[in-house]
Amino acid sequence: MIPQNPHYKRIATEEGWMTPELMKMYLHILENKTIHDPGFFNLWGFFAQNSSPRAKDLFARIQDLGERRLSDMDATGIDMQLLMLTAPGVQVFEKNIAVDLARSTNDQLAQTIKAHPTRFCGLAAIAPQDPESAAKEMERAVHHLGLKGALINSHTQGEYLDDEKFWAIFEAAEALDVPIYIHPNSPSPQMVEPYLSRCLDAAICGFAAETSLHVLRLIVSGVFDRFPKLKIVLGHLGEGLPYWHYRIDFMHAGIVRSNRSEGVKPLKKKPSEYLRENFWYTSSGMAWEPAITFAQKIMGMDRVLYAMDYPYQYVEEEVLAMDQLPLTLEEKKMFFQTNAQKLFRLE
């Protein structure tokens, strides 16, 4: 049992959940093979159908928004969780189903938060399949349900948000002044095959590769020149991108100078500047001091937030390790508490 810290609150900012309704719909997909998405079948074929202790444990924990989750939080000294609908969320469904499911899911999340307002806050699920409806649902969730932004589980059936047909979502987020959390998804069908035979498609590699690709597509497309106040949050300390700044800038400049591709036009800033100015980073799944302190140094102390990645990575010792980071007490409070409070407007 880890006690709460007297100097700061521990706010965990990438904590997964799922409704029993959605789990039943995932099981229907698995049993009837109604979609073509090898990454989905590899991931949820394990967690929803496998009888191993690891799978059964996650299957139970991810659907619990009551006493078990609260007990786990108490055991690890977590004061509050920022809840987000686990990948791939509603993004594997036909448009009309996804829109309705996002709305009902957000209503259920709001009721949970209302029941435990000091322990839970949350991000809205939206359906990028219908960008205009997604923008309206984001507005409803923020203004009427009190949710703190929106979650998008990266690609939607192989499509990425750099396509301008999706930009109503960014326009809404910028107008509402709330962040969009881009959480990993299994690599899309067109890129997943080389990962599958070695089980590299999920958190070990494929998640980061897929999400970092998505982010670079957004930057190179000019999203942040069009929406300069847009706020994006990435987990896992940025899916590797903070460590690639120099090479990304160097190679992007060369592509622009040589007019190598119609898909790459000059930007107002270097790619790394957008990564510093429009992005925030959580430590989910990356409880490793060298990586955290590097991200804080490169991205800024005010840009890095604590996350556990519950229930996928529910490890008590990692919380204690984070308490021992070589930071001042003020910096630890920023990492665990005040950066999250400021970004997500938490009371």
C-alpha positions as CSV (number, residue, x, y, z in Angstrom):
1,M,0.0,0.0,0.0
2,I,1.5,3.4,-1.1
3,P,0.2,6.3,0.9
4,Q,-0.9,9.5,-0.7
5,N,1.9,12.1,-0.9
6,P,1.5,15.1,1.5
7,H,3.3,17.5,-0.9
8,Y,1.3,16.8,-4.1
9,K,-1.5,14.9,-5.6
10,R,-0.8,12.1,-8.0
11,I,-3.0,12.6,-11.0
12,A,-2.7,9.7,-13.5
13,T,-3.4,11.1,-17.0
14,E,-3.7,8.0,-19.4
15,E,-6.0,5.5,-17.7
16,G,-8.0,3.2,-19.8
17,W,-11.6,2.0,-19.4
18,M,-14.3,0.3,-21.4
19,T,-18.1,-0.2,-21.0
20,P,-19.4,-3.7,-20.8
21,E,-21.6,-2.7,-23.9
22,L,-18.5,-2.0,-25.9
23,M,-16.7,-5.2,-24.8
24,K,-19.7,-7.2,-26.0
25,M,-19.5,-5.4,-29.4
26,Y,-15.7,-6.2,-29.5
27,L,-16.5,-9.9,-28.8
28,H,-19.1,-9.9,-31.5
29,I,-16.4,-8.6,-34.0
30,L,-14.0,-11.3,-32.8
31,E,-16.5,-14.1,-33.1
32,N,-18.0,-13.0,-36.4
33,K,-15.0,-11.4,-38.1
34,T,-17.1,-8.4,-39.2
35,I,-14.1,-6.2,-39.9
36,H,-10.7,-6.6,-41.5
37,D,-8.2,-5.4,-39.0
38,P,-5.4,-7.9,-38.0
39,G,-4.1,-5.7,-35.3
40,F,-7.5,-5.6,-33.6
41,F,-7.8,-9.3,-33.7
42,N,-4.3,-9.9,-32.3
43,L,-4.8,-7.4,-29.4
44,W,-8.4,-8.0,-28.4
45,G,-8.3,-11.7,-29.4
46,F,-5.9,-12.0,-26.5
47,F,-7.4,-9.6,-23.9
48,A,-11.0,-10.5,-24.5
49,Q,-10.8,-14.2,-25.3
50,N,-7.7,-15.6,-23.8
51,S,-7.9,-17.5,-20.5
52,S,-4.4,-16.5,-19.2
53,P,-4.3,-14.6,-15.8
54,R,-2.9,-11.5,-17.6
55,A,-5.8,-11.4,-20.0
56,K,-8.5,-12.2,-17.5
57,D,-7.2,-9.6,-15.1
58,L,-7.3,-6.9,-17.7
59,F,-10.7,-8.0,-19.0
60,A,-12.1,-7.4,-15.5
61,R,-10.2,-4.3,-14.5
62,I,-10.8,-2.3,-17.7
63,Q,-14.6,-2.6,-17.3
64,D,-14.6,-1.6,-13.7
65,L,-15.3,2.0,-12.7
66,G,-16.3,1.2,-9.2
67,E,-14.8,-0.2,-6.1
68,R,-12.1,-2.3,-7.7
69,R,-10.6,0.6,-9.6
70,L,-10.8,2.9,-6.6
71,S,-9.2,0.2,-4.4
72,D,-6.3,-0.1,-7.0
73,M,-5.9,3.7,-6.9
74,D,-5.8,3.7,-3.1
75,A,-3.2,0.9,-3.1
76,T,-0.9,2.8,-5.4
77,G,-1.5,6.3,-3.9
78,I,-3.2,7.6,-7.0
79,D,-5.5,10.6,-6.1
80,M,-7.2,10.9,-9.5
81,Q,-7.4,9.2,-12.8
82,L,-8.1,10.9,-16.2
83,L,-10.2,8.3,-17.9
84,M,-10.2,7.6,-21.6
85,L,-11.9,5.0,-23.7
86,T,-9.4,2.3,-24.5
87,A,-8.2,1.7,-28.1
88,P,-9.6,1.4,-30.7
89,G,-12.7,2.9,-28.9
90,V,-15.6,3.5,-31.3
91,Q,-13.3,3.9,-34.3
92,V,-13.8,0.4,-35.7
93,F,-17.5,0.8,-36.3
94,E,-19.7,2.0,-39.1
95,K,-20.3,5.8,-38.9
96,N,-23.8,6.0,-37.4
97,I,-23.0,3.3,-34.8
98,A,-19.8,5.0,-33.8
99,V,-21.5,8.4,-33.4
100,D,-24.3,6.9,-31.2
101,L,-21.8,4.8,-29.2
102,A,-19.5,7.8,-28.5
103,R,-22.5,9.8,-27.2
104,S,-23.7,7.0,-24.9
105,T,-20.2,6.3,-23.7
106,N,-19.6,9.9,-22.8
107,D,-22.9,10.0,-20.9
108,Q,-21.8,7.0,-18.9
109,L,-18.4,8.5,-18.2
110,A,-20.0,11.7,-17.0
111,Q,-22.2,9.8,-14.6
112,T,-19.2,8.0,-13.2
113,I,-17.3,11.3,-12.6
114,K,-20.4,12.8,-11.0
115,A,-20.4,9.9,-8.5
116,H,-16.7,10.3,-7.7
117,P,-15.8,13.9,-8.6
118,T,-12.5,14.0,-6.6
119,R,-11.2,10.7,-8.0
120,F,-12.1,10.7,-11.7
121,C,-12.1,13.2,-14.6
122,G,-12.2,12.2,-18.3
123,L,-11.9,12.8,-22.0
124,A,-14.7,12.4,-24.5
125,A,-14.8,9.7,-27.0
126,I,-15.6,11.0,-30.5
127,A,-16.2,9.3,-33.9
128,P,-13.8,10.7,-36.5
129,Q,-15.8,8.7,-39.1
130,D,-18.2,11.7,-39.0
131,P,-16.0,14.8,-38.4
132,E,-18.9,17.2,-38.1
133,S,-20.7,15.0,-35.6
134,A,-17.4,14.5,-33.7
135,A,-16.9,18.2,-33.4
136,K,-20.5,18.6,-32.1
137,E,-20.0,15.8,-29.6
138,M,-16.8,17.3,-28.3
139,E,-18.6,20.6,-27.7
140,R,-21.5,18.8,-25.9
141,A,-19.1,16.8,-23.8
142,V,-17.1,19.8,-22.7
143,H,-19.9,22.3,-22.2
144,H,-22.7,20.0,-20.9
145,L,-20.9,16.9,-19.4
146,G,-17.8,18.6,-18.0
147,L,-15.3,16.4,-19.8
148,K,-11.8,17.9,-20.3
149,G,-11.1,17.4,-24.0
150,A,-11.3,14.5,-26.5
151,L,-9.6,11.2,-27.1
152,I,-8.7,9.8,-30.6
153,N,-7.2,6.4,-30.8
154,S,-4.9,7.3,-33.7
155,H,-5.9,6.0,-37.1
156,T,-9.6,5.3,-38.0
157,Q,-9.8,2.3,-40.2
158,G,-6.5,3.2,-41.8
159,E,-7.2,6.9,-42.2
160,Y,-5.2,9.7,-40.5
161,L,-6.3,13.1,-39.3
162,D,-4.0,15.0,-41.7
163,D,-6.7,14.6,-44.3
164,E,-8.5,17.9,-44.3
165,K,-11.9,16.2,-44.2
166,F,-11.2,15.7,-40.5
167,W,-10.1,19.2,-39.7
168,A,-13.5,20.2,-38.2
169,I,-12.4,18.2,-35.2
170,F,-9.3,20.4,-34.8
171,E,-11.2,23.6,-35.4
172,A,-13.6,22.6,-32.6
173,A,-10.8,21.7,-30.2
174,E,-9.0,25.0,-30.8
175,A,-12.2,27.0,-30.3
176,L,-13.0,25.1,-27.1
177,D,-9.4,25.5,-26.0
178,V,-9.2,21.8,-24.9
179,P,-6.6,19.2,-25.8
180,I,-7.0,16.2,-28.0
181,Y,-5.2,13.1,-26.7
182,I,-3.9,11.0,-29.5
183,H,-3.6,7.5,-28.1
184,P,-2.0,4.6,-29.9
185,N,-3.9,2.1,-32.0
186,S,-2.7,-1.2,-33.4
187,P,-1.0,-0.5,-36.8
188,S,-3.5,-0.2,-39.6
189,P,-4.0,-3.2,-42.0
190,Q,-1.7,-1.6,-44.6
191,M,1.2,-1.5,-42.1
192,V,0.7,-4.2,-39.5
193,E,1.8,-7.4,-41.3
194,P,5.5,-7.3,-40.5
195,Y,4.8,-6.8,-36.8
196,L,2.4,-9.8,-36.3
197,S,4.7,-12.9,-36.5
198,R,6.9,-11.6,-33.7
199,C,4.0,-10.0,-31.7
200,L,5.5,-6.6,-32.1
201,D,2.2,-4.9,-33.2
202,A,1.1,-3.6,-29.8
203,A,2.8,-1.7,-27.0
204,I,6.3,-3.2,-27.5
205,C,6.8,-1.4,-30.8
206,G,3.8,-1.1,-33.1
207,F,1.8,1.4,-31.0
208,A,4.7,3.9,-31.0
209,A,5.5,3.4,-34.6
210,E,1.9,3.9,-35.7
211,T,1.2,7.0,-33.5
212,S,4.5,8.7,-34.2
213,L,3.7,8.3,-37.9
214,H,0.3,9.9,-37.3
215,V,1.8,12.9,-35.5
216,L,4.4,13.5,-38.2
217,R,1.7,13.4,-40.8
218,L,-0.2,16.1,-38.9
219,I,2.9,18.3,-38.6
220,V,4.0,18.0,-42.2
221,S,0.5,18.6,-43.5
222,G,0.4,22.0,-41.9
223,V,-2.3,21.3,-39.3
224,F,-0.5,23.5,-36.7
225,D,-0.1,26.4,-39.1
226,R,-3.8,26.3,-39.7
227,F,-4.6,25.8,-36.0
228,P,-1.7,27.4,-34.1
229,K,-3.4,27.1,-30.7
230,L,-4.3,23.4,-31.1
231,K,-3.2,21.3,-28.1
232,I,-2.3,17.7,-28.6
233,V,-1.3,15.2,-25.8
234,L,0.8,12.1,-26.5
235,G,1.5,9.2,-24.1
236,H,4.6,7.1,-23.6
237,L,6.8,10.2,-23.5
238,G,5.9,11.1,-27.1
239,E,6.1,7.8,-28.8
240,G,9.8,8.2,-29.4
241,L,9.5,11.6,-31.1
242,P,11.5,13.8,-28.6
243,Y,14.6,11.7,-29.4
244,W,14.3,12.3,-33.1
245,H,14.1,16.1,-33.2
246,Y,17.4,16.9,-34.9
247,R,17.0,14.3,-37.6
248,I,13.3,15.2,-38.3
249,D,14.2,18.9,-38.7
250,F,17.3,18.1,-40.8
251,M,15.5,15.7,-43.2
252,H,12.3,17.7,-43.4
253,A,14.3,20.8,-44.5
254,G,16.1,18.8,-47.1
255,I,12.8,17.4,-48.6
256,V,11.3,21.0,-48.7
257,R,14.5,22.5,-50.4
258,S,14.6,19.8,-53.0
259,N,10.8,20.0,-53.7
260,R,10.9,16.2,-53.4
261,S,7.2,15.6,-52.7
262,E,3.9,17.3,-53.4
263,G,2.9,16.2,-49.9
264,V,5.6,18.2,-48.2
265,K,5.3,22.0,-48.3
266,P,7.2,24.7,-46.4
267,L,6.0,25.2,-42.8
268,K,6.1,28.4,-40.7
269,K,8.3,26.6,-38.1
270,K,10.6,23.6,-37.7
271,P,8.8,20.3,-36.9
272,S,10.5,20.2,-33.5
273,E,9.0,23.6,-32.7
274,Y,5.5,22.3,-33.1
275,L,6.4,19.4,-30.9
276,R,7.6,21.8,-28.2
277,E,4.8,24.3,-28.5
278,N,1.6,22.4,-29.4
279,F,2.2,19.1,-27.6
280,W,2.2,17.8,-24.1
281,Y,3.6,14.4,-23.0
282,T,2.6,11.8,-20.4
283,S,4.8,9.2,-18.9
284,S,2.4,6.3,-19.4
285,G,4.2,3.0,-19.6
286,M,7.6,4.8,-19.4
287,A,8.5,4.8,-15.7
288,W,12.2,5.2,-16.5
289,E,14.1,8.1,-15.1
290,P,16.5,8.7,-18.0
291,A,13.7,9.0,-20.5
292,I,11.5,11.2,-18.3
293,T,14.3,13.6,-17.5
294,F,15.3,13.8,-21.1
295,A,11.8,14.6,-22.2
296,Q,11.6,17.3,-19.5
297,K,14.8,18.8,-20.6
298,I,13.9,18.8,-24.3
299,M,10.2,19.5,-24.2
300,G,10.1,21.6,-21.0
301,M,9.3,20.8,-17.4
302,D,5.8,22.2,-17.9
303,R,5.0,19.8,-20.8
304,V,5.5,16.4,-19.1
305,L,2.8,14.8,-17.0
306,Y,2.5,11.7,-14.9
307,A,0.5,8.7,-16.1
308,M,0.3,5.1,-15.1
309,D,-1.3,3.4,-18.1
310,Y,-3.8,1.6,-16.0
311,P,-4.8,-1.2,-16.2
312,Y,-2.3,-2.3,-18.9
313,Q,0.7,-1.4,-16.7
314,Y,-0.5,-1.5,-13.1
315,V,2.8,-1.8,-11.3
316,E,3.0,-0.5,-7.7
317,E,6.8,-0.1,-7.8
318,E,6.7,2.3,-10.7
319,V,4.8,4.9,-8.5
320,L,7.6,4.7,-5.9
321,A,10.2,5.1,-8.6
322,M,8.5,8.2,-9.9
323,D,8.5,9.7,-6.4
324,Q,12.3,9.3,-6.5
325,L,12.9,11.2,-9.7
326,P,15.8,13.7,-9.3
327,L,13.6,16.7,-9.3
328,T,12.9,19.5,-6.8
329,L,9.7,19.3,-4.8
330,E,8.2,22.0,-7.0
331,E,9.2,20.1,-10.1
332,K,7.7,16.9,-8.8
333,K,4.4,18.7,-8.0
334,M,4.4,20.0,-11.6
335,F,5.0,16.5,-12.9
336,F,2.3,14.8,-10.8
337,Q,-0.2,17.5,-10.3
338,T,-0.1,21.0,-11.5
339,N,0.8,20.4,-15.2
340,A,-2.3,18.2,-15.4
341,Q,-4.5,20.7,-13.6
342,K,-3.5,23.5,-15.9
343,L,-3.8,21.5,-19.2
344,F,-7.1,19.8,-18.4
345,R,-8.5,22.6,-16.2
346,L,-9.0,20.5,-13.2
347,E,-10.3,22.0,-10.0
